[in-house]
Amino acid sequence: MLNNIGLPGILLIAIVVLVLFGRGKISSLMGEVGKGITSFKRGVAEGKDEIESAEKAADEPVDITPEKDKA
């Protein structure tokens, strides 16, 4: 059903959305979408950095010899 929308259909939908919400509301909405995308990308980068630092820490040898009691 939605396979044959085409350019005229998309333009009609855009005009209806513009009339219903107004230019100001749409621009503020797009600004919020942009902030969300930026936040998502930053979170993905931080997660990637955290995984890489955990992998580097796992490669380093760790001293697991028990300490002797001083009793």
C-alpha positions in Angstrom: 0.0 0.0 0.0 2.8 2.4 0.9 5.0 1.4 -2.0 3.5 3.9 -4.4 3.6 7.1 -2.4 6.1 8.9 -4.7 7.2 12.5 -4.5 3.8 14.2 -4.7 2.5 12.1 -1.8 5.5 13.0 0.3 5.0 16.7 -0.5 1.4 16.5 0.4 2.2 14.8 3.8 4.9 17.5 4.5 2.4 20.3 3.7 -0.3 18.8 6.0 2.2 18.4 8.8 3.4 22.0 8.4 -0.2 23.3 8.5 -1.1 21.2 11.5 2.0 21.9 13.7 3.3 25.2 12.3 6.8 26.2 11.4 8.0 27.0 14.9 6.9 23.7 16.5 8.5 21.7 13.7 11.8 23.5 14.0 11.9 23.0 17.7 11.0 19.4 17.3 13.9 18.9 14.8 16.2 20.6 17.2 15.3 18.1 19.9 15.8 15.3 17.4 19.2 16.6 16.6 20.1 16.8 20.3 18.9 13.2 20.8 21.0 11.9 17.9 24.1 13.8 19.3 23.5 12.3 22.7 23.1 8.8 21.3 26.4 9.1 19.3 28.2 10.4 22.4 26.8 7.4 24.5 27.9 4.9 21.8 31.4 6.5 21.8 31.7 6.4 25.6 30.5 2.8 25.6 33.1 1.9 23.0 35.9 3.6 24.9 34.8 1.8 28.1 34.9 -1.6 26.4 38.3 -0.9 24.9 39.7 0.2 28.3 38.3 -2.9 29.9 39.9 -5.1 27.2 43.3 -3.3 27.8 42.9 -3.8 31.6 42.2 -7.5 31.1 45.4 -7.9 29.1 47.6 -6.6 31.9 48.9 -9.2 34.4 47.4 -9.0 37.9 49.2 -10.1 41.1 47.0 -12.6 42.8 49.5 -14.0 45.4 47.9 -13.9 48.9 49.5 -11.7 51.5 51.0 -13.5 54.6 49.3 -12.8 57.9 51.4 -10.8 60.4 50.0 -12.5 63.6 
